[in-house]
Amino acid sequence: MAHGQASIARNTVVDAKTPNKRDRLVSGARRVIYERGVERTSLADVAEVAGIPVGNIYYYFKTKDDLVAAAAEAHVSDLGELFQRLEALDSPQERLHGLLDELSHVGGSVAEYGCPLGTLAGELDKRNGTMASPQSQQLLVTMVDWAEQQFVGLERGDARQLAVALIAGYEGAALLTHSLRDPELLADQVQRLQQWVDEIADTANQAPAARSRRALHDQ
């Protein structure tokens, strides 16, 4: 499934033909941060990848922190675009499958560098000391919030817990995939999560019939 595939993988692509230099810098920052980490990323690295003289960066971003924040915001924006595309699917079950399909498409890069969202969230938290980073929370909570709405659509009273379990299941598998450099591990876990979603959806689909039978029995 290719719904929004580029939205999460886009952080590794910088189009030198893009006339908007700020966009090229943000794309370059996403790529370099993903491959090297926030601390090992310099403004010179980003400028080189973006094809822009390093001195020009300061016209758009006064500090490295400003550029990192813009990269995080771009991830959140891309997630929003992905969710909009997934909303075109017919059912919550299909939408959750679509999200997992999207995440599984980047298995090779996850094995090499980790989850683009999870690793960045972790680094932002470390840079924020003992306080939780608002940007870190936004990266992952955005996915949890969206998944929760899909489970609400499946009439689950524990929708929030299920959404957390889904995203935690993926992020945990992404961490192991990166640590073991084994993309098949992520593919297997995504398949299991999809089967789990199917089981929940099947239960939701059976619930109306069960209520009807009980109503008839009570008459």
GROMACS elastic network, one bead per residue, 0.5 to 0.9 nm:
[ bonds ]
;  ai    aj funct       b0    kb
    1     4     6  0.89385   500
    1     5     6  0.80998   500
    1    98     6  0.70062   500
    1   101     6  0.60145   500
    1   102     6  0.70499   500
    1   105     6  0.84263   500
    2     5     6  0.51666   500
    2     6     6  0.83131   500
    2    98     6  0.84851   500
    2   101     6  0.77797   500
    2   102     6  0.67930   500
    2   105     6  0.82455   500
    3     6     6  0.84113   500
    3     7     6  0.89895   500
    3    82     6  0.72348   500
    3    85     6  0.68212   500
    3    86     6  0.69922   500
    3    98     6  0.68599   500
    3    99     6  0.83176   500
    3   101     6  0.82053   500
    3   102     6  0.66160   500
    4     7     6  0.53045   500
    4     8     6  0.76412   500
    4    78     6  0.85943   500
    4    79     6  0.88051   500
    4    81     6  0.76737   500
    4    82     6  0.51855   500
    4    83     6  0.85324   500
    4    85     6  0.70504   500
    4    86     6  0.82619   500
    4   102     6  0.68799   500
    5     8     6  0.62957   500
    5     9     6  0.65518   500
    5    10     6  0.82860   500
    5    82     6  0.82400   500
    5   101     6  0.86271   500
    5   102     6  0.54723   500
    5   103     6  0.80509   500
    5   105     6  0.69903   500
    5   106     6  0.83455   500
    6    10     6  0.50253   500
    6    11     6  0.85997   500
    6    78     6  0.89220   500
    6   102     6  0.88167   500
    7    10     6  0.53652   500
    7    11     6  0.80160   500
    7    75     6  0.79678   500
    7    77     6  0.89966   500
    7    78     6  0.52386   500
    7    79     6  0.69028   500
    7    81     6  0.76849   500
    7    82     6  0.66504   500
    7   102     6  0.88446   500
    8    11     6  0.67385   500
    8    75     6  0.73620   500
    8    78     6  0.70306   500
    8    79     6  0.75135   500
    8    82     6  0.86677   500
    8   102     6  0.78553   500
    8   103     6  0.76636   500
    8   106     6  0.79022   500
    8   116     6  0.74569   500
    8   117     6  0.84111   500
    9    12     6  0.61922   500
    9    13     6  0.77393   500
    9   105     6  0.84103   500
    9   106     6  0.65112   500
    9   109     6  0.85425   500
    9   116     6  0.82142   500
   10    13     6  0.53532   500
   10    14     6  0.80260   500
   10    27     6  0.76938   500
   10    30     6  0.84367   500
   10    31     6  0.82501   500
   10    78     6  0.88918   500
   11    14     6  0.77420   500
   11    26     6  0.88065   500
   11    27     6  0.58672   500
   11    28     6  0.75512   500
   11    29     6  0.80819   500
   11    32     6  0.85140   500
   11    33     6  0.89520   500
   11    34     6  0.74696   500
   11    71     6  0.87885   500
   11    75     6  0.82027   500
   11   116     6  0.79883   500
   12    27     6  0.76009   500
   12    28     6  0.78245   500
   12    30     6  0.69734   500
   12    32     6  0.79167   500
   12    34     6  0.77841   500
   12    35     6  0.83744   500
   13    27     6  0.69413   500
   13    28     6  0.77025   500
   13    30     6  0.88472   500
   13    31     6  0.68961   500
   14    17     6  0.88246   500
   14    18     6  0.84447   500
   14    24     6  0.63390   500
   14    25     6  0.85646   500
   14    27     6  0.56239   500
   14    28     6  0.59351   500
   14    31     6  0.78259   500
   14    49     6  0.73602   500
   14    50     6  0.64751   500
   15    18     6  0.56071   500
   15    24     6  0.69766   500
   15    27     6  0.83285   500
   15    50     6  0.79650   500
   16    19     6  0.79414   500
   16    24     6  0.71433   500
   16    49     6  0.88345   500
   16    50     6  0.66293   500
   16    51     6  0.65870   500
   17    20     6  0.88506   500
   17    24     6  0.89498   500
   18    21     6  0.72397   500
   18    23     6  0.76078   500
   18    24     6  0.66668   500
   19    22     6  0.88776   500
   19    23     6  0.83616   500
   19    24     6  0.80805   500
   20    23     6  0.54161   500
   20    24     6  0.64977   500
   20    25     6  0.88601   500
   21    25     6  0.61442   500
   21    26     6  0.86275   500
   21    50     6  0.80630   500
   21    52     6  0.74974   500
   21    57     6  0.88558   500
   21    60     6  0.85488   500
   22    25     6  0.50759   500
   22    26     6  0.62398   500
   22    27     6  0.86144   500
   22    57     6  0.82509   500
   22    60     6  0.63679   500
   22    61     6  0.86497   500
   23    26     6  0.51114   500
   23    27     6  0.61153   500
   23    28     6  0.84326   500
   24    27     6  0.50776   500
   24    28     6  0.59507   500
   24    29     6  0.84479   500
   24    47     6  0.89271   500
   24    49     6  0.86862   500
   24    50     6  0.53690   500
   24    51     6  0.81197   500
   24    52     6  0.83761   500
   25    29     6  0.59909   500
   25    30     6  0.85562   500
   25    46     6  0.65355   500
   25    47     6  0.67183   500
   25    49     6  0.81843   500
   25    50     6  0.54846   500
   25    51     6  0.85626   500
   25    52     6  0.78397   500
   25    57     6  0.76408   500
   25    60     6  0.87784   500
   25    67     6  0.81045   500
   25    71     6  0.89688   500
   26    30     6  0.61882   500
   26    31     6  0.86606   500
   26    46     6  0.84180   500
   26    50     6  0.84262   500
   26    67     6  0.68707   500
   26    68     6  0.82555   500
   26    70     6  0.64614   500
   26    71     6  0.54598   500
   26    74     6  0.76223   500
   27    30     6  0.51283   500
   27    31     6  0.63126   500
   27    32     6  0.87370   500
   27    46     6  0.87486   500
   27    49     6  0.88962   500
   27    50     6  0.74537   500
   27    71     6  0.72997   500
   27    74     6  0.84665   500
   28    31     6  0.51625   500
   28    32     6  0.61553   500
   28    33     6  0.83743   500
   28    45     6  0.84498   500
   28    46     6  0.52465   500
   28    47     6  0.73479   500
   28    48     6  0.83413   500
   28    49     6  0.55325   500
   28    50     6  0.51154   500
   28    51     6  0.88630   500
   28    71     6  0.88774   500
   29    32     6  0.52325   500
   29    33     6  0.57537   500
   29    34     6  0.82141   500
   29    41     6  0.80600   500
   29    43     6  0.83391   500
   29    45     6  0.83430   500
   29    46     6  0.53364   500
   29    47     6  0.84779   500
   29    49     6  0.82896   500
   29    50     6  0.82595   500
   29    67     6  0.71017   500
   29    68     6  0.70650   500
   29    70     6  0.87064   500
   29    71     6  0.63114   500
   30    33     6  0.52635   500
   30    34     6  0.59525   500
   30    35     6  0.85674   500
   30    46     6  0.87385   500
   30    68     6  0.80745   500
   30    71     6  0.55357   500
   30    72     6  0.80144   500
   30    74     6  0.85366   500
   30    75     6  0.84621   500
   30   116     6  0.87349   500
   31    34     6  0.52389   500
   31    35     6  0.62403   500
   31    36     6  0.85244   500
   31    46     6  0.83530   500
   31    49     6  0.83604   500
   32    35     6  0.51789   500
   32    36     6  0.57532   500
   32    37     6  0.72091   500
   32    38     6  0.81962   500
   32    40     6  0.88201   500
   32    41     6  0.63525   500
   32    42     6  0.87412   500
   32    45     6  0.71905   500
   32    46     6  0.64840   500
   32    49     6  0.78610   500
   33    36     6  0.53172   500
   33    38     6  0.50746   500
   33    39     6  0.82717   500
   33    40     6  0.78095   500
   33    41     6  0.59346   500
   33    46     6  0.87508   500
   33    68     6  0.81935   500
   33    71     6  0.87197   500
   33   120     6  0.78730   500
   34    37     6  0.56685   500
   34    38     6  0.78392   500
   34   113     6  0.67181   500
   34   114     6  0.81200   500
   34   115     6  0.85779   500
   34   116     6  0.60990   500
   34   117     6  0.89667   500
   34   119     6  0.77675   500
   34   120     6  0.73275   500
   35   112     6  0.84382   500
   35   113     6  0.59340   500
   35   114     6  0.89041   500
   36    39     6  0.79643   500
   36    40     6  0.57629   500
   36    41     6  0.62773   500
   36   113     6  0.82484   500
   37    40     6  0.55755   500
   37    41     6  0.62598   500
   37   119     6  0.82268   500
   37   120     6  0.77185   500
   37   123     6  0.76183   500
   38    41     6  0.52562   500
   38    42     6  0.83478   500
   38    68     6  0.76041   500
   38   120     6  0.77554   500
   38   123     6  0.68035   500
   38   124     6  0.81476   500
   39    42     6  0.79117   500
   39   123     6  0.84226   500
   39   127     6  0.88733   500
   41    44     6  0.83349   500
   41    45     6  0.64343   500
   41    46     6  0.74571   500
   41    64     6  0.88955   500
   42    45     6  0.51537   500
   42    46     6  0.65763   500
   42    47     6  0.87472   500
   42    64     6  0.75961   500
   43    46     6  0.51299   500
   43    47     6  0.61225   500
   43    48     6  0.86185   500
   43    54     6  0.68857   500
   43    57     6  0.75832   500
   43    63     6  0.86958   500
   43    64     6  0.66020   500
   43    67     6  0.86292   500
   44    47     6  0.50492   500
   44    48     6  0.61678   500
   44    49     6  0.87209   500
   44    53     6  0.83947   500
   44    54     6  0.55763   500
   44    55     6  0.88175   500
   44    57     6  0.89474   500
   45    48     6  0.52699   500
   45    49     6  0.64037   500
   45    50     6  0.86583   500
   45    54     6  0.86246   500
   46    49     6  0.52353   500
   46    50     6  0.60449   500
   46    51     6  0.84395   500
   46    52     6  0.85106   500
   46    54     6  0.81490   500
   46    57     6  0.89702   500
   47    50     6  0.50661   500
   47    51     6  0.58898   500
   47    52     6  0.50372   500
   47    53     6  0.60277   500
   47    54     6  0.51166   500
   47    55     6  0.86140   500
   47    56     6  0.84148   500
   47    57     6  0.71445   500
   48    51     6  0.51034   500
   48    52     6  0.63699   500
   48    53     6  0.73794   500
   48    54     6  0.74840   500
   49    52     6  0.78869   500
   50    53     6  0.87854   500
   51    54     6  0.89610   500
   52    55     6  0.83950   500
   52    56     6  0.68787   500
   52    57     6  0.77294   500
   53    56     6  0.55418   500
   53    57     6  0.73825   500
   54    57     6  0.55920   500
   54    58     6  0.80363   500
   55    58     6  0.62447   500
   55    59     6  0.80204   500
   56    59     6  0.55751   500
   56    60     6  0.74817   500
   57    60     6  0.55337   500
   57    61     6  0.58778   500
   57    62     6  0.76953   500
   57    63     6  0.89561   500
   58    63     6  0.73360   500
   59    62     6  0.70817   500
   60    67     6  0.85880   500
   61    64     6  0.72703   500
   61    65     6  0.85598   500
   61    66     6  0.57545   500
   61    67     6  0.59020   500
   61    70     6  0.89722   500
   62    65     6  0.83945   500
   62    66     6  0.65942   500
   62    67     6  0.81410   500
   63    66     6  0.52388   500
   63    67     6  0.67036   500
   63    68     6  0.88606   500
   64    67     6  0.51036   500
   64    68     6  0.61953   500
   64    69     6  0.85772   500
   65    68     6  0.50219   500
   65    69     6  0.60701   500
   65    70     6  0.85761   500
   66    69     6  0.51112   500
   66    70     6  0.62613   500
   66    71     6  0.87428   500
   67    70     6  0.50260   500
   67    71     6  0.62616   500
   67    72     6  0.87311   500
   68    71     6  0.50580   500
   68    72     6  0.63252   500
   68    73     6  0.86691   500
   68   124     6  0.88964   500
   69    72     6  0.51204   500
   69    73     6  0.61817   500
   69    74     6  0.86214   500
   69   135     6  0.75142   500
   70    73     6  0.50028   500
   70    74     6  0.61354   500
   70    75     6  0.87342   500
   71    74     6  0.50847   500
   71    75     6  0.64745   500
   71    76     6  0.89247   500
   72    75     6  0.51584   500
   72    76     6  0.65145   500
   72    77     6  0.87398   500
   72   117     6  0.85128   500
   72   120     6  0.77551   500
   72   121     6  0.85444   500
   72   135     6  0.68193   500
   72   136     6  0.81471   500
   72   138     6  0.89136   500
   72   139     6  0.73345   500
   73    76     6  0.51042   500
   73    77     6  0.61433   500
   73    78     6  0.86256   500
   73   135     6  0.77731   500
   73   138     6  0.89109   500
   73   139     6  0.83512   500
   74    78     6  0.61271   500
   74    79     6  0.85791   500
   75    78     6  0.51487   500
   75    79     6  0.62700   500
   75    80     6  0.87554   500
   75   116     6  0.87456   500
   75   117     6  0.74762   500
   75   139     6  0.73047   500
   76    79     6  0.50419   500
   76    80     6  0.63405   500
   76    81     6  0.88200   500
   76   138     6  0.73927   500
   76   139     6  0.59673   500
   76   140     6  0.89703   500
   76   142     6  0.74147   500
   77    80     6  0.50868   500
   77    81     6  0.64429   500
   77    82     6  0.87386   500
   78    81     6  0.50410   500
   78    82     6  0.61736   500
   78    83     6  0.86266   500
   79    83     6  0.61386   500
   79    84     6  0.86021   500
   79   139     6  0.87260   500
   79   142     6  0.78346   500
   79   143     6  0.77820   500
   80    83     6  0.51467   500
   80    84     6  0.62715   500
   80    85     6  0.88171   500
   80   142     6  0.83669   500
   81    84     6  0.51225   500
   81    85     6  0.64716   500
   81    86     6  0.87654   500
   82    85     6  0.52186   500
   82    86     6  0.62506   500
   82    87     6  0.87173   500
   82    99     6  0.83231   500
   82   102     6  0.89048   500
   83    87     6  0.61347   500
   83    88     6  0.89897   500
   83    95     6  0.85122   500
   83    99     6  0.81324   500
   83   146     6  0.76544   500
   84    87     6  0.52022   500
   84    88     6  0.71595   500
   85    88     6  0.56260   500
   85    89     6  0.78130   500
   86    89     6  0.56067   500
   86    94     6  0.83360   500
   86    95     6  0.54744   500
   86    96     6  0.84419   500
   86    98     6  0.65740   500
   86    99     6  0.75515   500
   87    90     6  0.76781   500
   87    91     6  0.84188   500
   87    92     6  0.84837   500
   87    95     6  0.67113   500
   88    91     6  0.88556   500
   88    95     6  0.83928   500
   89    92     6  0.79359   500
   89    94     6  0.62956   500
   89    95     6  0.60253   500
   89    98     6  0.85102   500
   90    93     6  0.84576   500
   90    94     6  0.67365   500
   90    95     6  0.77168   500
   91    94     6  0.52642   500
   91    95     6  0.63125   500
   91    96     6  0.87583   500
   91   150     6  0.83682   500
   91   153     6  0.82126   500
   91   154     6  0.88070   500
   92    96     6  0.61408   500
   92    97     6  0.85020   500
   92   147     6  0.88355   500
   92   149     6  0.83296   500
   92   151     6  0.69747   500
   92   152     6  0.86818   500
   92   153     6  0.61110   500
   92   154     6  0.67062   500
   92   201     6  0.83283   500
   93    96     6  0.53134   500
   93    97     6  0.62488   500
   93    98     6  0.85968   500
   93   150     6  0.74289   500
   93   151     6  0.83655   500
   93   153     6  0.89158   500
   93   154     6  0.78643   500
   93   194     6  0.89235   500
   93   197     6  0.66920   500
   93   198     6  0.68602   500
   93   200     6  0.86830   500
   93   201     6  0.62263   500
   94    98     6  0.60326   500
   94    99     6  0.87160   500
   95    99     6  0.63091   500
   95   100     6  0.87195   500
   95   147     6  0.88049   500
   95   150     6  0.74350   500
   96    99     6  0.51200   500
   96   100     6  0.63382   500
   96   101     6  0.85358   500
   96   147     6  0.69751   500
   96   150     6  0.70731   500
   96   151     6  0.88403   500
   96   194     6  0.78487   500
   96   197     6  0.74378   500
   97   100     6  0.51610   500
   97   101     6  0.60047   500
   97   102     6  0.85269   500
   97   193     6  0.87875   500
   97   194     6  0.60530   500
   97   197     6  0.77637   500
   97   198     6  0.88515   500
   98   102     6  0.60952   500
   98   103     6  0.86202   500
   99   102     6  0.50855   500
   99   103     6  0.62663   500
   99   104     6  0.86381   500
   99   147     6  0.88222   500
  100   103     6  0.50480   500
  100   104     6  0.60470   500
  100   105     6  0.86991   500
  100   170     6  0.83004   500
  100   190     6  0.62854   500
  100   191     6  0.84698   500
  100   193     6  0.79679   500
  100   194     6  0.72404   500
  101   104     6  0.51138   500
  101   105     6  0.63633   500
  101   190     6  0.77699   500
  101   194     6  0.89350   500
  102   105     6  0.54520   500
  102   106     6  0.76067   500
  103   106     6  0.60833   500
  103   107     6  0.75208   500
  103   115     6  0.88642   500
  103   170     6  0.84008   500
  103   190     6  0.83283   500
  104   107     6  0.53555   500
  104   108     6  0.89357   500
  104   186     6  0.70079   500
  104   187     6  0.61777   500
  104   190     6  0.66445   500
  105   108     6  0.79477   500
  105   187     6  0.88157   500
  106   109     6  0.55253   500
  106   110     6  0.61549   500
  106   111     6  0.87700   500
  106   115     6  0.84558   500
  107   111     6  0.62101   500
  107   112     6  0.87652   500
  107   114     6  0.89021   500
  107   115     6  0.86544   500
  107   174     6  0.82110   500
  107   177     6  0.82173   500
  107   182     6  0.87103   500
  107   183     6  0.52410   500
  107   184     6  0.78116   500
  107   185     6  0.89138   500
  107   186     6  0.64143   500
  107   187     6  0.70566   500
  108   111     6  0.52469   500
  108   112     6  0.65597   500
  108   113     6  0.87652   500
  108   181     6  0.87434   500
  108   182     6  0.82958   500
  108   183     6  0.56188   500
  108   184     6  0.88876   500
  109   112     6  0.50132   500
  109   113     6  0.58144   500
  109   114     6  0.69082   500
  109   115     6  0.79226   500
  109   116     6  0.87179   500
  109   178     6  0.86786   500
  109   183     6  0.83960   500
  110   113     6  0.52184   500
  110   115     6  0.50981   500
  110   116     6  0.74304   500
  110   174     6  0.64014   500
  110   175     6  0.82911   500
  110   177     6  0.68217   500
  110   178     6  0.58663   500
  110   181     6  0.83010   500
  110   182     6  0.89671   500
  110   183     6  0.72522   500
  110   186     6  0.84759   500
  111   114     6  0.59007   500
  111   115     6  0.83529   500
  111   174     6  0.75500   500
  111   175     6  0.85367   500
  111   176     6  0.84735   500
  111   177     6  0.51476   500
  111   179     6  0.74748   500
  111   180     6  0.74848   500
  111   182     6  0.57491   500
  111   183     6  0.53408   500
  111   186     6  0.84283   500
  112   177     6  0.84944   500
  112   178     6  0.59313   500
  112   179     6  0.87056   500
  112   181     6  0.62539   500
  112   182     6  0.87345   500
  112   183     6  0.87404   500
  113   116     6  0.77445   500
  113   119     6  0.84170   500
  113   178     6  0.63605   500
  113   181     6  0.89577   500
  114   117     6  0.86312   500
  114   118     6  0.75763   500
  114   119     6  0.62288   500
  114   174     6  0.62217   500
  114   175     6  0.63181   500
  114   176     6  0.88186   500
  114   177     6  0.74780   500
  114   178     6  0.50387   500
  114   179     6  0.81664   500
  115   118     6  0.51679   500
  115   119     6  0.56750   500
  115   120     6  0.81175   500
  115   171     6  0.72311   500
  115   174     6  0.58453   500
  115   175     6  0.73060   500
  115   178     6  0.80575   500
  116   119     6  0.57338   500
  116   120     6  0.62357   500
  116   121     6  0.86338   500
  117   120     6  0.53301   500
  117   121     6  0.60485   500
  117   122     6  0.86359   500
  117   136     6  0.87073   500
  117   139     6  0.63786   500
  117   140     6  0.71631   500
  118   121     6  0.50854   500
  118   122     6  0.61896   500
  118   123     6  0.86915   500
  118   136     6  0.85561   500
  118   139     6  0.78998   500
  118   140     6  0.72543   500
  118   171     6  0.65961   500
  118   174     6  0.83828   500
  118   175     6  0.84722   500
  119   122     6  0.51356   500
  119   123     6  0.62554   500
  119   124     6  0.86528   500
  119   175     6  0.86310   500
  120   123     6  0.51075   500
  120   124     6  0.61014   500
  120   125     6  0.86071   500
  120   136     6  0.73424   500
  120   139     6  0.84620   500
  121   124     6  0.51979   500
  121   125     6  0.63023   500
  121   126     6  0.88024   500
  121   133     6  0.81497   500
  121   135     6  0.73881   500
  121   137     6  0.71347   500
  121   138     6  0.85995   500
  121   139     6  0.65126   500
  121   140     6  0.74214   500
  122   125     6  0.52237   500
  122   126     6  0.64076   500
  122   127     6  0.88292   500
  122   136     6  0.69642   500
  123   126     6  0.50821   500
  123   127     6  0.62697   500
  123   128     6  0.86812   500
  123   136     6  0.82105   500
  124   127     6  0.51241   500
  124   128     6  0.63163   500
  124   132     6  0.85935   500
  124   133     6  0.61836   500
  124   134     6  0.88551   500
  124   135     6  0.72647   500
  124   136     6  0.57599   500
  125   128     6  0.50609   500
  125   129     6  0.66754   500
  125   130     6  0.78815   500
  125   131     6  0.73719   500
  125   132     6  0.57043   500
  125   133     6  0.50351   500
  125   134     6  0.85698   500
  125   135     6  0.85085   500
  125   136     6  0.62026   500
  125   137     6  0.86476   500
  126   129     6  0.54250   500
  126   130     6  0.76790   500
  126   131     6  0.87952   500
  126   132     6  0.85930   500
  126   133     6  0.83780   500
  127   130     6  0.89372   500
  127   133     6  0.81705   500
  128   131     6  0.58199   500
  128   132     6  0.66136   500
  128   133     6  0.57792   500
  129   132     6  0.76819   500
  129   133     6  0.85568   500
  132   135     6  0.87388   500
  132   136     6  0.74397   500
  132   137     6  0.73934   500
  133   136     6  0.50580   500
  133   137     6  0.62950   500
  133   138     6  0.86265   500
  134   137     6  0.51538   500
  134   138     6  0.61464   500
  134   139     6  0.87770   500
  135   139     6  0.62975   500
  136   139     6  0.53416   500
  136   140     6  0.68943   500
  136   141     6  0.85182   500
  137   140     6  0.56340   500
  137   141     6  0.56021   500
  137   142     6  0.80617   500
  138   141     6  0.51266   500
  138   142     6  0.56192   500
  138   143     6  0.86124   500
  139   142     6  0.58045   500
  139   143     6  0.73322   500
  140   143     6  0.53997   500
  140   144     6  0.64351   500
  140   145     6  0.87292   500
  140   167     6  0.81209   500
  141   145     6  0.58531   500
  141   146     6  0.84138   500
  141   164     6  0.89551   500
  142   145     6  0.52694   500
  142   146     6  0.63172   500
  142   147     6  0.86913   500
  143   146     6  0.52323   500
  143   147     6  0.61168   500
  143   148     6  0.84971   500
  143   163     6  0.83846   500
  143   167     6  0.72968   500
  144   147     6  0.51424   500
  144   148     6  0.60241   500
  144   149     6  0.87848   500
  144   160     6  0.77013   500
  144   163     6  0.54118   500
  144   164     6  0.59030   500
  144   166     6  0.81526   500
  144   167     6  0.64818   500
  145   148     6  0.50812   500
  145   149     6  0.65574   500
  145   160     6  0.77895   500
  145   163     6  0.74487   500
  145   164     6  0.88279   500
  146   149     6  0.53087   500
  146   150     6  0.67160   500
  146   163     6  0.81722   500
  147   150     6  0.51275   500
  147   151     6  0.64806   500
  147   152     6  0.87009   500
  147   159     6  0.82205   500
  147   160     6  0.81511   500
  147   162     6  0.82645   500
  147   163     6  0.51335   500
  147   164     6  0.82438   500
  147   166     6  0.79484   500
  147   167     6  0.82381   500
  148   151     6  0.51697   500
  148   152     6  0.61654   500
  148   153     6  0.86166   500
  148   158     6  0.88725   500
  148   159     6  0.51731   500
  148   160     6  0.51381   500
  148   161     6  0.80607   500
  148   162     6  0.71797   500
  148   164     6  0.80157   500
  149   153     6  0.62425   500
  149   154     6  0.87734   500
  149   159     6  0.73797   500
  149   160     6  0.83778   500
  149   163     6  0.85149   500
  150   154     6  0.65770   500
  150   155     6  0.89505   500
  150   159     6  0.79848   500
  150   163     6  0.84719   500
  151   155     6  0.65598   500
  151   156     6  0.57918   500
  151   157     6  0.84414   500
  151   158     6  0.81123   500
  151   160     6  0.78462   500
  151   162     6  0.72263   500
  151   163     6  0.71828   500
  151   200     6  0.87026   500
  151   201     6  0.87069   500
  152   156     6  0.53604   500
  152   157     6  0.70756   500
  152   158     6  0.82174   500
  152   159     6  0.54996   500
  152   160     6  0.84087   500
  153   156     6  0.74768   500
  153   159     6  0.88761   500
  154   159     6  0.84918   500
  154   200     6  0.78543   500
  154   201     6  0.63668   500
  154   203     6  0.88819   500
  154   204     6  0.57492   500
  154   205     6  0.81136   500
  155   158     6  0.89042   500
  155   159     6  0.80266   500
  155   204     6  0.66261   500
  156   159     6  0.52208   500
  156   160     6  0.89252   500
  156   162     6  0.86199   500
  156   200     6  0.87221   500
  156   204     6  0.78059   500
  157   160     6  0.81876   500
  158   161     6  0.54512   500
  158   162     6  0.62925   500
  158   163     6  0.87216   500
  159   162     6  0.51250   500
  159   163     6  0.61021   500
  159   164     6  0.86600   500
  160   163     6  0.50961   500
  160   164     6  0.62480   500
  160   165     6  0.86051   500
  161   164     6  0.51595   500
  161   165     6  0.61673   500
  161   166     6  0.86598   500
  162   166     6  0.61494   500
  162   167     6  0.87737   500
  163   166     6  0.50981   500
  163   167     6  0.63449   500
  163   168     6  0.84120   500
  164   167     6  0.53834   500
  164   168     6  0.58394   500
  164   169     6  0.82665   500
  165   168     6  0.50879   500
  165   169     6  0.58087   500
  165   170     6  0.85697   500
  166   169     6  0.51170   500
  166   170     6  0.64115   500
  166   171     6  0.87387   500
  166   193     6  0.70301   500
  166   197     6  0.87418   500
  167   170     6  0.51361   500
  167   171     6  0.60569   500
  167   172     6  0.83955   500
  168   171     6  0.50735   500
  168   172     6  0.58075   500
  168   173     6  0.83423   500
  169   172     6  0.53384   500
  169   173     6  0.62265   500
  169   174     6  0.86326   500
  169   189     6  0.77599   500
  169   190     6  0.84915   500
  169   193     6  0.75324   500
  170   173     6  0.51590   500
  170   174     6  0.61034   500
  170   175     6  0.86929   500
  170   186     6  0.77799   500
  170   189     6  0.72234   500
  170   190     6  0.69016   500
  170   193     6  0.80171   500
  171   175     6  0.62118   500
  171   176     6  0.87513   500
  172   175     6  0.51486   500
  172   176     6  0.64550   500
  172   177     6  0.85828   500
  173   176     6  0.51561   500
  173   177     6  0.59419   500
  173   178     6  0.85630   500
  173   185     6  0.70644   500
  173   186     6  0.56287   500
  173   189     6  0.65227   500
  173   190     6  0.84270   500
  174   178     6  0.61643   500
  174   179     6  0.85398   500
  174   183     6  0.87274   500
  174   185     6  0.83581   500
  174   186     6  0.61304   500
  175   178     6  0.52855   500
  175   179     6  0.61464   500
  175   180     6  0.85962   500
  176   180     6  0.58807   500
  176   181     6  0.79095   500
  176   182     6  0.80635   500
  176   185     6  0.77502   500
  176   186     6  0.81479   500
  177   180     6  0.53381   500
  177   181     6  0.54247   500
  177   182     6  0.50344   500
  177   183     6  0.57942   500
  177   184     6  0.78431   500
  177   185     6  0.58215   500
  177   186     6  0.59065   500
  178   182     6  0.68752   500
  178   183     6  0.79174   500
  179   182     6  0.80403   500
  180   183     6  0.86370   500
  180   185     6  0.87598   500
  181   185     6  0.89211   500
  182   185     6  0.56935   500
  182   186     6  0.75512   500
  183   186     6  0.54256   500
  183   187     6  0.65409   500
  183   188     6  0.88569   500
  184   188     6  0.60922   500
  184   189     6  0.85674   500
  185   188     6  0.52515   500
  185   189     6  0.62869   500
  185   190     6  0.86987   500
  186   189     6  0.51282   500
  186   190     6  0.61034   500
  186   191     6  0.85776   500
  187   190     6  0.52090   500
  187   191     6  0.62732   500
  187   192     6  0.87616   500
  188   191     6  0.51575   500
  188   192     6  0.63480   500
  188   193     6  0.87491   500
  189   192     6  0.50066   500
  189   193     6  0.61629   500
  189   194     6  0.85840   500
  190   193     6  0.50218   500
  190   194     6  0.61568   500
  190   195     6  0.86448   500
  191   194     6  0.50850   500
  191   195     6  0.62903   500
  191   196     6  0.86601   500
  192   195     6  0.50543   500
  192   196     6  0.61962   500
  192   197     6  0.86662   500
  193   197     6  0.62025   500
  193   198     6  0.86105   500
  194   197     6  0.50144   500
  194   198     6  0.62275   500
  194   199     6  0.87277   500
  195   199     6  0.63072   500
  195   200     6  0.87729   500
  196   199     6  0.51263   500
  196   200     6  0.63976   500
  196   201     6  0.86602   500
  197   200     6  0.51535   500
  197   201     6  0.61343   500
  197   202     6  0.85748   500
  198   202     6  0.59969   500
  198   203     6  0.85651   500
  199   202     6  0.50819   500
  199   203     6  0.62875   500
  199   204     6  0.86927   500
  200   203     6  0.51976   500
  200   204     6  0.63336   500
  200   205     6  0.87395   500
  201   205     6  0.61351   500
  201   206     6  0.86282   500
  202   205     6  0.50283   500
  202   206     6  0.62007   500
  202   207     6  0.86873   500
  203   206     6  0.51598   500
  203   207     6  0.62590   500
  204   207     6  0.52374   500
  204   208     6  0.77267   500
  205   208     6  0.66814   500
  205   209     6  0.78991   500
  206   209     6  0.55569   500
  206   210     6  0.63337   500
  206   211     6  0.88619   500
  207   210     6  0.50740   500
  207   211     6  0.62069   500
  207   212     6  0.86824   500
  208   211     6  0.50837   500
  208   212     6  0.62143   500
  208   213     6  0.86925   500
  209   212     6  0.50543   500
  209   213     6  0.62599   500
  209   214     6  0.86866   500
  210   213     6  0.51493   500
  210   214     6  0.62868   500
  210   215     6  0.86495   500
  211   214     6  0.51029   500
  211   215     6  0.61340   500
  211   216     6  0.86634   500
  212   215     6  0.50159   500
  212   216     6  0.62066   500
  212   217     6  0.85381   500
  213   216     6  0.51664   500
  213   217     6  0.61332   500
  213   218     6  0.86394   500
  214   218     6  0.61410   500
  214   219     6  0.87874   500
  215   218     6  0.51347   500
  215   219     6  0.64398   500
  216   219     6  0.53445   500
